[in-house]
Amino acid sequence: YSVQTGNNVLLYFTVSECALQLRRIGDKWNLQQRILNLISKLFCPGT
């Protein structure tokens, strides 16, 4: 039983760590998109 619990805890940590990494990547991507949008607005005011 303790081994099973240990595996579940390990799995939970792995999944949450993966989710954290994905969120960091998503935030970084989102920031890049915002910067690109800002630059395009500055250089192409017509759009």
C-alpha positions as CSV (number, residue, x, y, z in Angstrom):
1,Y,0.0,0.0,0.0
2,S,2.8,2.4,0.9
3,V,4.5,1.8,-2.4
4,Q,1.3,2.5,-4.3
5,T,0.9,5.7,-2.3
6,G,4.5,6.6,-3.1
7,N,3.9,6.1,-6.8
8,N,0.8,8.2,-6.7
9,V,2.6,11.0,-5.0
10,L,5.5,10.8,-7.4
11,L,3.1,10.8,-10.3
12,Y,1.3,13.8,-8.9
13,F,4.6,15.7,-8.5
14,T,5.6,14.8,-12.0
15,V,2.3,15.9,-13.5
16,S,2.2,19.2,-11.5
17,E,5.9,19.9,-12.5
18,C,5.0,19.3,-16.1
19,A,2.0,21.6,-15.8
20,L,4.2,24.2,-14.3
21,Q,6.7,24.0,-17.1
22,L,3.9,24.2,-19.7
23,R,2.4,27.2,-18.0
24,R,5.8,28.9,-17.9
25,I,6.2,28.2,-21.7
26,G,2.7,29.5,-22.3
27,D,3.4,32.7,-20.3
28,K,6.6,33.3,-22.3
29,W,4.8,32.6,-25.6
30,N,1.9,34.9,-24.6
31,L,4.4,37.7,-23.7
32,Q,6.2,37.2,-27.1
33,Q,2.8,37.5,-28.8
34,R,2.0,40.7,-26.9
35,I,5.3,42.2,-27.8
36,L,4.9,41.3,-31.5
37,N,1.4,42.8,-31.5
38,L,2.7,46.0,-29.9
39,I,5.5,46.2,-32.4
40,S,3.2,45.6,-35.4
41,K,0.8,48.3,-34.0
42,L,3.7,50.8,-33.7
43,F,5.1,50.1,-37.2
44,C,1.8,49.4,-39.0
45,P,-0.7,51.9,-37.5
46,G,-3.2,51.2,-40.3
47,T,-4.0,47.6,-39.3
